[in-house]
Amino acid sequence: MARSVLYQQVAAELRRAIYSGVLGPGAQLPTEAQLMEDHGVSRNTVRLALGELVNEGLVTRTPRRGTVVRDRRPLLIHPQRELEPQPTGELREAFAYAVAEEGRAPSQYIEVLTVSPVEEIASRLELADGELAVVRRRLRFVDGQPYNTNDSYFPRDLVADSEIARPGDIARGANRVLEELGHAQIRVVDDIWARMPNQEEAERLQLELGTPVMVYVRVGYDGADMPVRVAVSVLPADKHLIRYELDRR
């Protein structure tokens, strides 16, 4: 049997054990020698199989413990709910509310800058040449682990005198501040695509080698159909599940 088929078979058996819960988060996989004996294959075949699981984000290799199963509890994201009223009536930032609803602990590091945005952002905000934007750059954590980044851009002339342009967290969220400024978002356009992370993203998010990311760009429009926010999120693919719900009722 071809070596490529053999390593895929070994990988498939280990993958089933992980997805079924036989090998749970933190569980140590058999040693390379044990896998070689169990499957009657070469060391190179075992390493190819383990490499495939590493690239899929299912396991990680550590110097002392060998190969262990990663904790893959993804954060469930419902993009369509961001602008909906929160059921409890609380005024909380959308990310913090969504994480807390799953019984997990949200936190974030925030940096606020005034910038001349790159062309992609400027065009989405429909800014004229030379117009500036305020960006709130956030590194977001769930249960103390870096989970994603979110850079939200706003036309500077629109938010210059508001909390959006000042450092620090906005407990009720920037969306609520936009409403108070008379620019509630009533329409959004989402673009989502996948790619490999750049070096800065990999370092900030402490990504395992081979982990892809999803880039999620949302443009929010007010009642006059003017773009008032461009939010760019970078989501590690092994830590997020995006769920859209469509209902014709």
Accessible surface in RSA format (square Angstrom, percent):
REM  Atomic radii and reference values for relative SASA: ProtOr
REM  Chains: A
REM  Algorithm: Lee & Richards
REM  Probe-radius: 1.40
REM  Slices: 20
REM RES _ NUM      All-atoms   Total-Side   Main-Chain    Non-polar    All polar
REM                ABS   REL    ABS   REL    ABS   REL    ABS   REL    ABS   REL
RES MET A   1   159.27  82.5  79.04  52.3  80.23 191.0  95.14  80.9  64.13  85.0
RES ALA A   2    61.12  56.2  41.69  64.3  19.43  44.2  53.60  75.5   7.52  19.9
RES ARG A   3   137.71  57.8 129.14  65.8   8.57  20.4  38.56  52.7  99.15  60.1
RES SER A   4    56.05  47.4  52.16  69.6   3.88   8.9  34.27  73.0  21.78  30.5
RES VAL A   5    61.07  40.2  61.03  55.3   0.04   0.1  61.03  53.0   0.04   0.1
RES LEU A   6    51.19  28.5  51.08  36.5   0.12   0.3  51.08  35.9   0.12   0.3
RES TYR A   7    42.76  20.0  42.76  24.3   0.00   0.0  10.53   7.9  32.24  39.7
RES GLN A   8    87.11  48.7  83.83  61.3   3.29   7.8  22.27  47.4  64.84  49.2
RES GLN A   9    85.57  47.9  81.90  59.9   3.67   8.7  30.37  64.6  55.20  41.9
RES VAL A  10     3.16   2.1   2.96   2.7   0.20   0.5   3.09   2.7   0.07   0.2
RES ALA A  11     0.00   0.0   0.00   0.0   0.00   0.0   0.00   0.0   0.00   0.0
RES ALA A  12    27.37  25.2  26.47  40.9   0.89   2.0  26.87  37.8   0.50   1.3
RES GLU A  13    82.17  47.2  74.85  56.6   7.33  17.4  18.10  35.0  64.07  52.3
RES LEU A  14    12.26   6.8  12.04   8.6   0.22   0.6  12.26   8.6   0.00   0.0
RES ARG A  15    55.48  23.3  55.48  28.3   0.00   0.0  27.59  37.7  27.89  16.9
RES ARG A  16   151.22  63.5 146.32  74.6   4.89  11.7  76.74 104.9  74.47  45.1
RES ALA A  17    21.09  19.4  17.09  26.4   3.99   9.1  20.68  29.1   0.40   1.1
RES ILE A  18    15.29   8.7   5.59   4.2   9.70  23.4   5.59   4.0   9.70  26.3
RES TYR A  19   134.14  62.6 100.92  57.4  33.22  86.4  77.39  58.2  56.75  70.0
RES SER A  20    81.96  69.3  38.85  51.8  43.11  99.3  49.10 104.6  32.85  46.0
RES GLY A  21    49.34  60.8   0.00   N/A  49.34  60.8  27.76  76.2  21.57  48.3
RES VAL A  22   119.21  78.4  88.60  80.2  30.60  73.7  96.59  83.9  22.62  61.4
RES LEU A  23    30.04  16.7  29.51  21.1   0.53   1.3  29.51  20.7   0.53   1.4
RES GLY A  24    23.23  28.6   0.00   N/A  23.23  28.6  18.32  50.3   4.91  11.0
RES PRO A  25    95.94  69.9  70.69  64.4  25.25  91.8  71.20  58.8  24.73 153.7
RES GLY A  26    34.53  42.6   0.00   N/A  34.53  42.6  27.40  75.2   7.12  16.0
RES ALA A  27    30.53  28.1  19.65  30.3  10.89  24.8  29.90  42.1   0.64   1.7
RES GLN A  28    93.37  52.2  72.59  53.1  20.77  49.5  17.15  36.5  76.21  57.8
RES LEU A  29     4.77   2.7   0.08   0.1   4.69  11.8   0.10   0.1   4.67  12.6
RES PRO A  30    49.68  36.2  33.98  31.0  15.70  57.1  45.66  37.7   4.02  25.0
RES THR A  31    84.39  60.0  75.52  76.6   8.87  21.1  76.40 102.6   8.00  12.1
RES GLU A  32    45.27  26.0  40.90  30.9   4.37  10.4  19.18  37.1  26.10  21.3
RES ALA A  33    59.44  54.7  52.40  80.9   7.04  16.0  53.50  75.3   5.94  15.7
RES GLN A  34    77.32  43.2  74.74  54.6   2.58   6.1  22.72  48.4  54.59  41.4
RES LEU A  35     2.72   1.5   2.72   1.9   0.00   0.0   2.72   1.9   0.00   0.0
RES MET A  36    51.22  26.5  48.16  31.9   3.06   7.3  48.47  41.2   2.74   3.6
RES GLU A  37   138.32  79.4 111.17  84.1  27.15  64.6  45.51  88.0  92.81  75.8
RES ASP A  38    88.21  61.8  49.96  49.7  38.26  90.5  22.59  53.2  65.62  65.4
RES HIS A  39    52.36  28.6  25.75  17.9  26.60  68.1  15.38  15.8  36.98  43.0
RES GLY A  40    68.82  84.9   0.00   N/A  68.82  84.9  37.01 101.6  31.81  71.3
RES VAL A  41    17.75  11.7   1.94   1.8  15.81  38.1  10.27   8.9   7.48  20.3
RES SER A  42    59.21  50.0  47.29  63.1  11.92  27.5  49.24 104.8   9.97  14.0
RES ARG A  43   100.88  42.4  98.33  50.1   2.54   6.1  31.41  42.9  69.47  42.1
RES ASN A  44    70.46  48.6  66.22  64.0   4.24  10.2  26.80  64.5  43.66  42.2
RES THR A  45     2.88   2.0   2.88   2.9   0.00   0.0   0.00   0.0   2.88   4.4
RES VAL A  46     0.04   0.0   0.04   0.0   0.00   0.0   0.04   0.0   0.00   0.0
RES ARG A  47   121.79  51.1 116.80  59.5   4.99  11.9  32.51  44.4  89.28  54.1
RES LEU A  48    68.45  38.1  62.18  44.5   6.26  15.7  64.82  45.5   3.63   9.8
RES ALA A  49     0.02   0.0   0.02   0.0   0.00   0.0   0.02   0.0   0.00   0.0
RES LEU A  50     3.24   1.8   3.24   2.3   0.00   0.0   3.24   2.3   0.00   0.0
RES GLY A  51    20.53  25.3   0.00   N/A  20.53  25.3  20.16  55.3   0.37   0.8
RES GLU A  52    47.16  27.1  41.86  31.7   5.29  12.6  21.15  40.9  26.01  21.2
RES LEU A  53     0.00   0.0   0.00   0.0   0.00   0.0   0.00   0.0   0.00   0.0
RES VAL A  54    22.06  14.5  21.83  19.8   0.23   0.5  21.83  19.0   0.23   0.6
RES ASN A  55    86.54  59.7  79.30  76.6   7.25  17.4  20.22  48.7  66.33  64.1
RES GLU A  56    76.25  43.8  49.14  37.2  27.11  64.6  40.76  78.8  35.49  29.0
RES GLY A  57     1.46   1.8   0.00   N/A   1.46   1.8   1.46   4.0   0.00   0.0
RES LEU A  58     1.10   0.6   1.10   0.8   0.00   0.0   1.10   0.8   0.00   0.0
RES VAL A  59     0.79   0.5   0.00   0.0   0.79   1.9   0.00   0.0   0.79   2.1
RES THR A  60    22.09  15.7  21.52  21.8   0.56   1.3  15.79  21.2   6.30   9.5
RES ARG A  61   118.71  49.8  94.17  48.0  24.54  58.4  48.08  65.7  70.63  42.8
RES THR A  62    47.43  33.7  39.27  39.8   8.16  19.4  41.59  55.9   5.84   8.8
RES PRO A  63   143.89 104.9  99.26  90.5  44.63 162.2 112.86  93.2  31.03 192.9
RES ARG A  64   235.16  98.7 197.83 100.8  37.34  88.9  73.73 100.8 161.43  97.8
RES ARG A  65   116.40  48.9 112.62  57.4   3.78   9.0  55.53  75.9  60.88  36.9
RES GLY A  66    33.67  41.5   0.00   N/A  33.67  41.5  32.25  88.5   1.42   3.2
RES THR A  67    15.04  10.7  11.09  11.2   3.95   9.4   2.14   2.9  12.90  19.5
RES VAL A  68     9.47   6.2   9.47   8.6   0.00   0.0   9.47   8.2   0.00   0.0
RES VAL A  69     5.37   3.5   2.63   2.4   2.74   6.6   2.63   2.3   2.74   7.4
RES ARG A  70    32.97  13.8  26.94  13.7   6.03  14.4   9.03  12.3  23.93  14.5
RES ASP A  71    98.77  69.2  72.58  72.2  26.18  61.9  26.66  62.7  72.11  71.9
RES ARG A  72    77.28  32.4  68.60  35.0   8.68  20.7  12.66  17.3  64.62  39.2
RES ARG A  73   121.86  51.2 113.06  57.6   8.80  21.0  49.13  67.1  72.73  44.1
RES PRO A  74    59.27  43.2  52.57  47.9   6.71  24.4  52.57  43.4   6.71  41.7
RES LEU A  75     3.71   2.1   3.71   2.7   0.00   0.0   3.71   2.6   0.00   0.0
RES LEU A  76    46.47  25.9  41.92  30.0   4.55  11.4  41.93  29.4   4.54  12.2
RES ILE A  77    33.56  19.1  32.04  23.9   1.52   3.7  33.56  24.2   0.00   0.0
RES HIS A  78    33.49  18.3  21.56  15.0  11.94  30.5  16.59  17.1  16.90  19.7
RES PRO A  79     4.84   3.5   0.00   0.0   4.84  17.6   4.31   3.6   0.53   3.3
RES GLN A  80    55.55  31.1  35.46  25.9  20.08  47.8  42.73  91.0  12.82   9.7
RES ARG A  81   117.57  49.4 108.87  55.5   8.70  20.7  34.73  47.5  82.84  50.2
RES GLU A  82    48.08  27.6  29.00  21.9  19.08  45.4  17.34  33.5  30.74  25.1
RES LEU A  83    66.34  36.9  35.29  25.2  31.06  78.1  40.43  28.4  25.91  69.7
RES GLU A  84    92.74  53.2  81.88  61.9  10.86  25.9  30.95  59.9  61.79  50.4
RES PRO A  85   125.69  91.6 102.77  93.7  22.92  83.3 114.34  94.4  11.35  70.6
RES GLN A  86    36.34  20.3  24.88  18.2  11.46  27.3  12.97  27.6  23.37  17.7
RES PRO A  87   119.90  87.4  76.74  70.0  43.16 156.9  89.49  73.9  30.41 189.0
RES THR A  88    86.97  61.9  49.83  50.5  37.14  88.5  59.11  79.4  27.86  42.1
RES GLY A  89    59.03  72.8   0.00   N/A  59.03  72.8  36.81 101.0  22.21  49.7
RES GLU A  90    78.37  45.0  66.66  50.4  11.71  27.9  34.28  66.3  44.10  36.0
RES LEU A  91    94.88  52.8  77.21  55.2  17.67  44.4  78.07  54.8  16.81  45.2
RES ARG A  92    79.79  33.5  75.75  38.6   4.04   9.6  19.84  27.1  59.95  36.3
RES GLU A  93    14.93   8.6  14.17  10.7   0.77   1.8   9.26  17.9   5.68   4.6
RES ALA A  94    33.58  30.9  24.10  37.2   9.48  21.6  26.01  36.6   7.57  20.1
RES PHE A  95    17.93   9.0  11.52   7.1   6.41  16.7  17.25  10.5   0.67   1.9
RES ALA A  96    18.78  17.3  18.78  29.0   0.00   0.0  18.78  26.4   0.00   0.0
RES TYR A  97    28.11  13.1  28.00  15.9   0.11   0.3  26.70  20.1   1.41   1.7
RES ALA A  98    41.36  38.0  35.25  54.4   6.11  13.9  39.17  55.2   2.18   5.8
RES VAL A  99     0.00   0.0   0.00   0.0   0.00   0.0   0.00   0.0   0.00   0.0
RES ALA A 100    36.17  33.3  20.30  31.3  15.87  36.1  22.04  31.0  14.13  37.4
RES GLU A 101   113.04  64.9  80.61  61.0  32.43  77.2  20.48  39.6  92.56  75.6
RES GLU A 102    53.16  30.5  34.37  26.0  18.79  44.7  34.79  67.3  18.38  15.0
RES GLY A 103    71.58  88.3   0.00   N/A  71.58  88.3  37.34 102.5  34.24  76.7
RES ARG A 104    20.94   8.8  10.32   5.3  10.63  25.3   4.88   6.7  16.06   9.7
RES ALA A 105    59.45  54.7  54.51  84.1   4.94  11.2  57.71  81.3   1.74   4.6
RES PRO A 106    38.63  28.2  18.63  17.0  20.00  72.7  18.72  15.5  19.91 123.7
RES SER A 107    59.86  50.6  49.26  65.7  10.60  24.4  48.68 103.7  11.17  15.7
RES GLN A 108    42.15  23.6  12.64   9.2  29.52  70.3   9.12  19.4  33.04  25.1
RES TYR A 109   134.01  62.6 129.41  73.6   4.60  12.0  95.34  71.6  38.68  47.7
RES ILE A 110    30.59  17.4   7.76   5.8  22.84  55.0   7.76   5.6  22.84  62.0
RES GLU A 111    63.80  36.6  59.60  45.1   4.20  10.0  18.09  35.0  45.72  37.3
RES VAL A 112    27.36  18.0   4.56   4.1  22.80  54.9   4.56   4.0  22.80  61.8
RES LEU A 113    71.94  40.1  66.94  47.9   5.00  12.6  71.94  50.5   0.00   0.0
RES THR A 114    76.64  54.5  46.28  46.9  30.36  72.4  23.26  31.2  53.38  80.7
RES VAL A 115    39.72  26.1  34.05  30.8   5.66  13.6  39.72  34.5   0.00   0.0
RES SER A 116    87.41  73.9  60.77  81.1  26.64  61.4  31.61  67.3  55.80  78.2
RES PRO A 117    18.22  13.3   1.80   1.6  16.42  59.7   5.21   4.3  13.01  80.9
RES VAL A 118   102.78  67.6  93.40  84.6   9.39  22.6 101.68  88.3   1.10   3.0
RES GLU A 119   133.05  76.4 123.52  93.4   9.54  22.7  68.41 132.3  64.64  52.8
RES GLU A 120    82.80  47.5  74.93  56.7   7.87  18.7  35.90  69.4  46.90  38.3
RES ILE A 121     8.96   5.1   8.96   6.7   0.00   0.0   8.96   6.5   0.00   0.0
RES ALA A 122    18.02  16.6  17.81  27.5   0.21   0.5  18.02  25.4   0.00   0.0
RES SER A 123    61.54  52.0  40.92  54.6  20.62  47.5  37.26  79.4  24.27  34.0
RES ARG A 124    56.94  23.9  46.94  23.9  10.01  23.8  22.85  31.2  34.09  20.7
RES LEU A 125     4.70   2.6   0.00   0.0   4.70  11.8   0.00   0.0   4.70  12.6
RES GLU A 126   121.09  69.5  89.15  67.4  31.94  76.0  38.66  74.8  82.43  67.3
RES LEU A 127    26.35  14.7   6.23   4.5  20.12  50.6   6.64   4.7  19.71  53.0
RES ALA A 128    63.53  58.4  49.26  76.0  14.28  32.5  58.96  83.0   4.58  12.1
RES ASP A 129   153.04 107.2 121.59 121.0  31.45  74.4  44.48 104.7 108.56 108.3
RES GLY A 130    70.28  86.7   0.00   N/A  70.28  86.7  39.77 109.1  30.51  68.3
RES GLU A 131    67.88  39.0  56.90  43.1  10.98  26.1  29.85  57.7  38.03  31.1
RES LEU A 132    56.41  31.4  49.77  35.6   6.64  16.7  49.77  35.0   6.64  17.9
RES ALA A 133     0.00   0.0   0.00   0.0   0.00   0.0   0.00   0.0   0.00   0.0
RES VAL A 134     1.83   1.2   1.83   1.7   0.00   0.0   1.83   1.6   0.00   0.0
RES VAL A 135     2.59   1.7   2.59   2.3   0.00   0.0   2.59   2.3   0.00   0.0
RES ARG A 136     4.96   2.1   4.96   2.5   0.00   0.0   1.02   1.4   3.94   2.4
RES ARG A 137    56.83  23.9  56.14  28.6   0.70   1.7  10.08  13.8  46.75  28.3
RES ARG A 138    19.29   8.1  19.29   9.8   0.00   0.0   0.05   0.1  19.24  11.7
RES LEU A 139    23.57  13.1  23.55  16.9   0.02   0.0  23.55  16.5   0.02   0.0
RES ARG A 140    22.47   9.4  22.47  11.5   0.00   0.0   0.00   0.0  22.47  13.6
RES PHE A 141    46.24  23.1  46.24  28.6   0.00   0.0  46.24  28.0   0.00   0.0
RES VAL A 142     0.49   0.3   0.00   0.0   0.49   1.2   0.00   0.0   0.49   1.3
RES ASP A 143    70.50  49.4  44.11  43.9  26.40  62.4  30.27  71.3  40.23  40.1
RES GLY A 144    60.92  75.1   0.00   N/A  60.92  75.1  32.72  89.8  28.20  63.2
RES GLN A 145    89.13  49.8  88.56  64.7   0.57   1.4  25.38  54.0  63.74  48.3
RES PRO A 146    10.14   7.4  10.14   9.2   0.00   0.0  10.14   8.4   0.00   0.0
RES TYR A 147     9.89   4.6   9.89   5.6   0.00   0.0   0.84   0.6   9.05  11.2
RES ASN A 148     2.81   1.9   2.81   2.7   0.00   0.0   0.08   0.2   2.73   2.6
RES THR A 149     7.15   5.1   7.15   7.2   0.00   0.0   2.16   2.9   4.99   7.5
RES ASN A 150     8.59   5.9   8.59   8.3   0.00   0.0   0.00   0.0   8.59   8.3
RES ASP A 151    24.55  17.2  24.49  24.4   0.06   0.1   0.86   2.0  23.69  23.6
RES SER A 152     1.66   1.4   1.66   2.2   0.00   0.0   1.28   2.7   0.38   0.5
RES TYR A 153    34.29  16.0  34.29  19.5   0.00   0.0   3.77   2.8  30.52  37.6
RES PHE A 154     0.22   0.1   0.22   0.1   0.00   0.0   0.22   0.1   0.00   0.0
RES PRO A 155    16.11  11.7  16.05  14.6   0.05   0.2  16.11  13.3   0.00   0.0
RES ARG A 156    92.84  39.0  92.37  47.1   0.48   1.1  11.85  16.2  80.99  49.1
RES ASP A 157   114.88  80.5  81.94  81.6  32.94  77.9  37.63  88.6  77.25  77.0
RES LEU A 158    37.20  20.7  20.10  14.4  17.10  43.0  24.18  17.0  13.02  35.0
RES VAL A 159     0.43   0.3   0.00   0.0   0.43   1.0   0.43   0.4   0.00   0.0
RES ALA A 160    50.76  46.7  31.37  48.4  19.39  44.1  32.40  45.6  18.36  48.6
RES ASP A 161   142.17  99.6 112.89 112.4  29.29  69.2  41.38  97.4 100.79 100.5
RES SER A 162    10.63   9.0   4.46   6.0   6.17  14.2  10.42  22.2   0.21   0.3
RES GLU A 163    56.05  32.2  53.55  40.5   2.50   6.0  20.51  39.7  35.55  29.0
RES ILE A 164     0.00   0.0   0.00   0.0   0.00   0.0   0.00   0.0   0.00   0.0
RES ALA A 165    29.54  27.2  10.65  16.4  18.89  43.0  10.65  15.0  18.89  50.0
RES ARG A 166   122.87  51.6 121.95  62.2   0.92   2.2  58.13  79.4  64.74  39.2
RES PRO A 167   118.62  86.4  97.64  89.0  20.98  76.3  98.02  80.9  20.60 128.0
RES GLY A 168    36.53  45.0   0.00   N/A  36.53  45.0  32.74  89.9   3.79   8.5
RES ASP A 169    95.45  66.9  63.65  63.4  31.79  75.2  28.32  66.7  67.13  66.9
RES ILE A 170     7.79   4.4   5.39   4.0   2.39   5.8   6.87   4.9   0.91   2.5
RES ALA A 171    79.29  72.9  66.24 102.2  13.06  29.7  70.39  99.1   8.90  23.6
RES ARG A 172    67.54  28.4  59.04  30.1   8.50  20.2  23.67  32.4  43.87  26.6
RES GLY A 173     4.38   5.4   0.00   N/A   4.38   5.4   4.38  12.0   0.00   0.0
RES ALA A 174    13.76  12.7   9.01  13.9   4.75  10.8   9.01  12.7   4.75  12.6
RES ASN A 175    28.97  20.0  26.64  25.7   2.33   5.6  16.75  40.3  12.21  11.8
RES ARG A 176    83.49  35.1  81.64  41.6   1.84   4.4   8.80  12.0  74.69  45.3
RES VAL A 177     4.70   3.1   4.70   4.3   0.00   0.0   4.70   4.1   0.00   0.0
RES LEU A 178     0.06   0.0   0.06   0.0   0.00   0.0   0.06   0.0   0.00   0.0
RES GLU A 179    78.85  45.3  63.78  48.3  15.07  35.9  11.88  23.0  66.97  54.7
RES GLU A 180   106.02  60.9  65.98  49.9  40.04  95.3  47.84  92.5  58.18  47.5
RES LEU A 181    71.43  39.8  47.00  33.6  24.43  61.4  52.19  36.6  19.25  51.8
RES GLY A 182    62.35  76.9   0.00   N/A  62.35  76.9  35.13  96.4  27.22  61.0
RES HIS A 183    40.93  22.4  40.63  28.2   0.29   0.7  24.16  24.9  16.76  19.5
RES ALA A 184    39.33  36.2  35.06  54.1   4.27   9.7  35.06  49.4   4.27  11.3
RES GLN A 185    16.53   9.2   1.13   0.8  15.39  36.7   0.15   0.3  16.37  12.4
RES ILE A 186   125.09  71.2  88.89  66.2  36.19  87.2  95.01  68.4  30.08  81.6
RES ARG A 187   105.54  44.3  99.75  50.9   5.78  13.8  62.82  85.9  42.72  25.9
RES VAL A 188    45.60  30.0  25.37  23.0  20.22  48.7  25.37  22.0  20.22  54.9
RES VAL A 189    60.84  40.0  56.62  51.3   4.22  10.2  59.83  52.0   1.01   2.7
RES ASP A 190    40.94  28.7  14.59  14.5  26.35  62.3  11.54  27.2  29.40  29.3
RES ASP A 191    54.19  38.0  50.12  49.9   4.07   9.6  13.51  31.8  40.68  40.6
RES ILE A 192    69.91  39.8  37.69  28.1  32.22  77.7  37.69  27.1  32.22  87.4
RES TRP A 193    99.98  40.1  91.29  44.2   8.69  20.4  89.67  47.8  10.31  16.7
RES ALA A 194    74.61  68.6  47.42  73.2  27.19  61.9  47.58  67.0  27.03  71.6
RES ARG A 195    86.78  36.4  73.55  37.5  13.23  31.5  56.38  77.1  30.40  18.4
RES MET A 196   109.55  56.7  97.04  64.2  12.51  29.8  79.72  67.8  29.83  39.5
RES PRO A 197    29.75  21.7  10.74   9.8  19.00  69.1  10.74   8.9  19.00 118.1
RES ASN A 198    76.20  52.6  66.45  64.2   9.75  23.5  42.43 102.1  33.77  32.6
RES GLN A 199   137.76  77.0 124.95  91.3  12.82  30.5  47.59 101.3  90.18  68.4
RES GLU A 200    94.25  54.1  88.66  67.1   5.59  13.3  38.91  75.3  55.33  45.2
RES GLU A 201    20.56  11.8  20.44  15.5   0.12   0.3  11.24  21.7   9.32   7.6
RES ALA A 202    31.80  29.2  28.63  44.2   3.17   7.2  28.88  40.7   2.92   7.7
RES GLU A 203   114.49  65.7  93.68  70.9  20.80  49.5  48.36  93.5  66.13  54.0
RES ARG A 204    59.75  25.1  47.99  24.5  11.75  28.0  32.85  44.9  26.90  16.3
RES LEU A 205     0.00   0.0   0.00   0.0   0.00   0.0   0.00   0.0   0.00   0.0
RES GLN A 206   131.12  73.3 104.75  76.6  26.37  62.8  38.82  82.6  92.30  70.0
RES LEU A 207    28.70  16.0   4.18   3.0  24.52  61.6   5.47   3.8  23.23  62.5
RES GLU A 208    62.07  35.6  55.50  42.0   6.57  15.6   7.98  15.4  54.09  44.2
RES LEU A 209   155.80  86.8 143.69 102.8  12.11  30.4 150.19 105.5   5.61  15.1
RES GLY A 210    22.82  28.1   0.00   N/A  22.82  28.1  11.96  32.8  10.86  24.3
RES THR A 211     2.67   1.9   1.32   1.3   1.34   3.2   1.60   2.1   1.07   1.6
RES PRO A 212    48.17  35.1  48.17  43.9   0.00   0.0  48.17  39.8   0.00   0.0
RES VAL A 213     0.11   0.1   0.00   0.0   0.11   0.3   0.00   0.0   0.11   0.3
RES MET A 214    36.27  18.8  36.27  24.0   0.00   0.0  11.13   9.5  25.14  33.3
RES VAL A 215     5.15   3.4   5.15   4.7   0.00   0.0   5.15   4.5   0.00   0.0
RES TYR A 216    21.27   9.9  20.35  11.6   0.92   2.4  19.13  14.4   2.14   2.6
RES VAL A 217     1.95   1.3   1.73   1.6   0.22   0.5   1.73   1.5   0.22   0.6
RES ARG A 218     9.44   4.0   9.41   4.8   0.03   0.1   4.50   6.2   4.94   3.0
RES VAL A 219     4.27   2.8   4.27   3.9   0.00   0.0   4.27   3.7   0.00   0.0
RES GLY A 220     0.00   0.0   0.00   N/A   0.00   0.0   0.00   0.0   0.00   0.0
RES TYR A 221    30.82  14.4  30.82  17.5   0.00   0.0   4.06   3.0  26.77  33.0
RES ASP A 222     7.19   5.0   5.85   5.8   1.34   3.2   1.97   4.6   5.22   5.2
RES GLY A 223    61.72  76.1   0.00   N/A  61.72  76.1  25.94  71.2  35.78  80.1
RES ALA A 224    88.84  81.7  52.83  81.5  36.01  81.9  64.44  90.7  24.41  64.7
RES ASP A 225    80.94  56.7  69.44  69.1  11.50  27.2  29.55  69.5  51.39  51.3
RES MET A 226    76.69  39.7  73.87  48.9   2.82   6.7  35.91  30.5  40.78  54.0
RES PRO A 227     0.72   0.5   0.28   0.3   0.44   1.6   0.28   0.2   0.44   2.8
RES VAL A 228     0.00   0.0   0.00   0.0   0.00   0.0   0.00   0.0   0.00   0.0
RES ARG A 229    11.78   4.9  11.78   6.0   0.00   0.0   1.39   1.9  10.39   6.3
RES VAL A 230     0.00   0.0   0.00   0.0   0.00   0.0   0.00   0.0   0.00   0.0
RES ALA A 231     6.11   5.6   5.55   8.6   0.57   1.3   5.55   7.8   0.57   1.5
RES VAL A 232    30.20  19.9  28.88  26.1   1.32   3.2  28.88  25.1   1.32   3.6
RES SER A 233     8.99   7.6   8.99  12.0   0.00   0.0   1.29   2.8   7.70  10.8
RES VAL A 234    10.29   6.8  10.29   9.3   0.00   0.0  10.29   8.9   0.00   0.0
RES LEU A 235     3.72   2.1   3.72   2.7   0.00   0.0   3.72   2.6   0.00   0.0
RES PRO A 236     0.00   0.0   0.00   0.0   0.00   0.0   0.00   0.0   0.00   0.0
RES ALA A 237    39.48  36.3  23.27  35.9  16.21  36.9  23.41  33.0  16.07  42.6
RES ASP A 238    18.98  13.3   8.57   8.5  10.41  24.6  12.94  30.5   6.04   6.0
RES LYS A 239    23.29  11.4  23.12  14.2   0.18   0.4  14.60  13.1   8.69   9.3
RES HIS A 240    10.37   5.7   0.00   0.0  10.37  26.5   0.00   0.0  10.37  12.1
RES LEU A 241    81.55  45.4  80.39  57.5   1.16   2.9  81.55  57.3   0.00   0.0
RES ILE A 242    34.88  19.8  12.17   9.1  22.71  54.7  12.17   8.8  22.71  61.6
RES ARG A 243   108.04  45.4 104.80  53.4   3.23   7.7  27.12  37.1  80.92  49.0
RES TYR A 244    96.41  45.0  70.07  39.9  26.34  68.5  69.50  52.2  26.91  33.2
RES GLU A 245    90.77  52.1  71.63  54.2  19.15  45.6  34.12  66.0  56.66  46.3
RES LEU A 246   173.83  96.8 137.41  98.3  36.42  91.6 139.76  98.2  34.07  91.7
RES ASP A 247    89.09  62.4  52.99  52.7  36.10  85.4  36.92  86.9  52.17  52.0
RES ARG A 248   245.80 103.2 205.75 104.9  40.05  95.4  89.28 122.0 156.51  94.9
RES ARG A 249   251.06 105.4 180.90  92.2  70.17 167.1 117.48 160.6 133.58  81.0
END  Absolute sums over single chains surface
CHAIN  1 A    13549.3      10373.9       3175.3       7260.5       6288.8
END  Absolute sums over all chains
TOTAL         13549.3      10373.9       3175.3       7260.5       6288.8
